[in-house]
Amino acid sequence: MNKSEHCFDRARKILVGGVNSPVRSFAGVGGHPLFIKKAQGAYLWDVDGKRYIDFVQSWGAMILGHSHSEVTRAATQALKLGASYGACHEREVILAELIRQAFPKTIERVRMMSSGTEAAMTALRIARGATGRDMIVKFAGGYHGHHDSLLASAGSGALTLGIPSCKGVPKAWTKTTIVAPYNDPDAVEKIFKRYGGQIAAVIVEPVACNMGLVLPQPGFLETLRRVTERHGGLLVFDEVITGFRLKWGGLSDKYNADLVCLGKIIGGGFPVGTVGGKKEFMELLAPCGPVYHAGTLSGNPIAVTAGIKTLEILKRDDPYGRMEAKTKKLAASIADAAKNQGIACQVHQIGSLLTVFFTDSRVDDYESAKKTDTKIFSKLFWGLIKSGVYWPSSNFEACFLGAAHSDNDLRLIIAAVNESLKTLQI
Ligand SMILES: *Cc1c(COP(=O)(O)O)cnc(C)c1O
């Protein structure tokens, strides 16, 4: 038994399922998860001392790579000034100003909190408060955290583990949630025809990242904007992944969203979430208005300091073009490798995000994503682990390339994918 296996056996006796977040358990691919000892740049080391090129990057949060020297220095200095004040401080204002700068059309006011889950929950509360309506529309396979009303047909770990809807959520809650197929403007039009006057908001990942990567088809996001506007509902963009991932800023400005949820990257690896939007909606929040939100650790000084440094570096170094070029190359190489082995697949890529679906049909939504051959995926996953590549342990998660991945890392991963797919055929 290696050290990771030993750790997991011990963990299972105290932590539920041995983990603190389901997707970490490797349950979808069947096996013991790795236990990580340290992380630097593009790499993770497990407790057995083996190095992995990391294509998870803490689910996208570590866009600059792990333990980035400037972010680490800033966070360490911040810690010396106190871990939490439970009071106002200047750095939360600085991060909020940076975020507003990056979303000049969408964001006039910002509220910070501690997770993406909290951001999505708060955005919907604002939308319900603003409209006096209860219903929301979400998309099958869309993940917005584990908040009650959003767990109907959720993606990410809930999808990997085949949990269609969550026990413990009152029926009354999911009754106010309408689930539509992603990329289906006609379905959305129909829903609005029937329930338009009762719908407070549509919440959507503008690029779906939690059923594997699924790109929005032309016109889909425009339809969401049009119908919400026509019927007086709010359009909420969940950019917890896409925010600062595809460019400095996000997609909300382009599609004229009303509220935007952020998380992951804006905390530089610390727990964080944010809602931003027009003043008229945001100032419904307490202490300005009647919609309540609060948090002991909201705007935590260490998290916002790491976030400020991360955003400053992204702005200064503009790594997006380089990350995209590398990811494009990786996508093409994987498609070639699969073709050479006669394995049907759809390689989806945008910016530094990538997913390989093992199916010969198009993947545009949750139903088609589920057709991926997860057995091939599992074999590829374990082949990659053997070669020292840490890939998301579920086909329904995106892979994340970061600014720290080198050309040599790319060569190693491409060789590992080739090797892995070859052994699949034997
Ligand atoms: C990760 C994620 C969340 C939840 O964020 P947490 O910080 O894990 O609560 C919400 N929405 C999207 C799109 C995400 O990817």
The ligand as an SDF file (V2000), in Angstrom:
LIG
                    3D

 15 15  0  0  0  0  0  0  0  0999 V2000
  -16.9550   26.0650   -8.7930 C   0  0  0  0  0  0  0  0  0  0  0  0
  -18.1960   26.6580   -9.2760 C   0  0  0  0  0  0  0  0  0  0  0  0
  -19.1580   27.1870   -8.4000 C   0  0  0  0  0  0  0  0  0  0  0  0
  -19.0640   27.0010   -6.9170 C   0  0  0  0  0  0  0  0  0  0  0  0
  -17.9750   27.6430   -6.3460 O   0  0  0  0  0  0  0  0  0  0  0  0
  -17.4740   27.1350   -4.9080 P   0  0  0  0  0  0  0  0  0  0  0  0
  -16.4180   28.1370   -4.5450 O   0  0  0  0  0  0  0  0  0  0  0  0
  -16.9580   25.7530   -5.1160 O   0  0  0  0  0  0  0  0  0  0  0  0
  -18.6450   27.1730   -4.0040 O   0  0  0  0  0  0  0  0  0  0  0  0
  -20.2310   27.8580   -8.9320 C   0  0  0  0  0  0  0  0  0  0  0  0
  -20.3800   28.0080  -10.2550 N   0  0  0  0  0  0  0  0  0  0  0  0
  -19.4910   27.5120  -11.1360 C   0  0  0  0  0  0  0  0  0  0  0  0
  -19.6990   27.7390  -12.5880 C   0  0  0  0  0  0  0  0  0  0  0  0
  -18.3940   26.7910  -10.6660 C   0  0  0  0  0  0  0  0  0  0  0  0
  -17.5420   26.2570  -11.5450 O   0  0  0  0  0  0  0  0  0  0  0  0
  1  2  1  0
  2  3  1  0
  2 14  2  0
  3  4  1  0
  3 10  2  0
  4  5  1  0
  5  6  1  0
  6  7  2  0
  6  8  1  0
  6  9  1  0
 10 11  1  0
 11 12  2  0
 12 13  1  0
 12 14  1  0
 14 15  1  0
M  END
$$$$
